[in-house]
Amino acid sequence: MKKIIALVLSLALCLTAVSALAFEIGDKVVVADPAWDNMNDAELYELAKQEGGTITVYSQTSTIGKAIEAFQQDFPGLNVEFYELGAAGQIEKVQIEADAGNVVGDVLLMDDGLGASYCELYEGGYIQAFYPADIVAHMDQSVLGAGLAAYDALNIWYYNTDQFPDGAPIKTWWDVFERNENGEQKYLLYMPSITANAQLAVFSNLVSYSDQLAKAYEDEFGKPLEYTYDATVVPVPENNAAYEYLYRLAQMKIGFIKDGDDIVQAVGQAPDICLGFCTANKLDKAIKNSWPCAWVTKLEPYASMHNPKYLYMTAKTDNPIGSRLMIRYLMGGDTGSNGAMDAFYRLGTWFFRDDVTDTANEIAINDIQTVPQNSQVIYDTYLDVRDFWTYWSDHFAN
C-alpha cells in the first residue's frame, strides 16, 4: 500500500506543476494532498485496482445506491459498500471510528446544515477535502469554501398558481406578515418546525443578513424597521432584523407540517390564500399530482440559501485512491456525464458544474435569487435562534 502511494505521488509530481487552489477556502478546511488533484478517472482506476480494499461510502440519501451500481459497472473489480446515514449519524460514526482507531468510512456525502462538519470534523482532524482540478475549474469558487460541493438543494417559499396566476404574491420576506383590511392574517403559512435542523440553518444564516433584511423592509415600506423584540429574555443581539423577523413570525398562525410532500399538498389544495416553505425538490410531488404550486424565485433580500451536499474523505482512510475515484465519479467524472449524474438528476436539485446539461430543471439555479451558506455563522448562532424561537412561540401560544 505504501509503495503504491509513493509511486502515485512521484508520478503526480512529475506532471506539469500541480495547479494551486485558486479559490478561498475556510480556515478550518483540511485539504487532501494536492499531488492527486490532476489525475483523471482512468489513472486513478488503474491504481485503485492495485490498492484493493473496500471503498465505504456514508450517504444521507439512498440514491447513492444507484450511483454506486453505475460506478461498479464502469469500474469493475472495485469493492464498494454504502450506508444511508443522516449528517448527525455520519458525524458521530466518523468520530467514533477515528477515536477507536478503526476507520471504516472512506467517503462522505452529506449536507452541513448546522455547520458541524465544517466546525467540528475539520477542526478535529477527522475529514479532509479533495478538489480535483479539472472539476473545480468548472465550478463557482464561492461554493467551494467548506468542501467539494456536489449538488445544491434549496429551501424555498411556494405559492398557489391558481390563487396567483400572475406570479408570486410576495416580493420580500416581510410580505408574509401582510394582513387584510379587517386585520386578519392574509396568508395561511405552512412550514416545518423552526427547530428542525434545516429550518434552524435557514434562519441562522438570515441572522448574518440582518442589514440586507432591514433594507428590504425600508425599501418596501418607506421607513426604517422598528425593532419590537426583547433581546434580554433570551439573550440575543439587539436590532437584528432576523430576530425581529422571528419575533413577528412567532405571532402568526402557522400550520407546522414535518413532511415537505404534505406542505406542497397543503399549498396546492388549500381553499384559502396560502404560502408554504420547504425544500425545492418537493415541486416534483406537486407536478405529479397536478397541484398548482410554484417556487418564489425572486425575493428580497434573497429567495433561498444554498444548501450544498458535500463530498469529503475521512482523514485516515485506508483507500485514498479509491476514495478519490469515487468522489470524482459522484461529481460526474472526467466528462460531467455518467451514471452518478443520471442517478442524482432531479427537479429541485442542481449540480454545481457549469459543463453539465441540466435535464431536470427548467429554472436554472442562477435564475433563483440565492446567497451562500455561512457555516461558521450558522454553527455559532443556531442554538440562540432555537432558544429565541422556542421562548417566543411558546409565549404567544399561551
Buried (B, 14 or more C-beta within 10 A) or exposed (E): EEEBBEEBEEEBEEEEEBBEBEEEBBEBBBEBBBBBBBBBBEBBBEBBBEBBBEBBBBBBBEBBBBBBBBBBEBBEEBEBEBBBBBBBBBBEBBBEBBEEEEBBBBBBBBBBBBBBBBBBBBEBEBBBBBBBBBBBBBBBEEBBBBBBBBBBBBBBBBBBBEBBEEEBBBBBBBBBBEEEEEEEBBBBBBBBBBBBBBBBBBBBBBBBBBEBBBBBBEEBEEEEBEBEBEBEEBEBEEEBBBBBBBBBBBBBEBBBBEEBBBBBBBBBEBEEBBBBBBBBBBBBBBBEEEBBBBBBBBBBBBBBBBBBBBBBBBBBBBBBBBBBBBBBBBBBBBEBBBBBBEBBBBBBBBBBBEBBEBEBBEBEBEEBBBBBBBBBBBBBBBEBBBBBBBBBBEEEEE
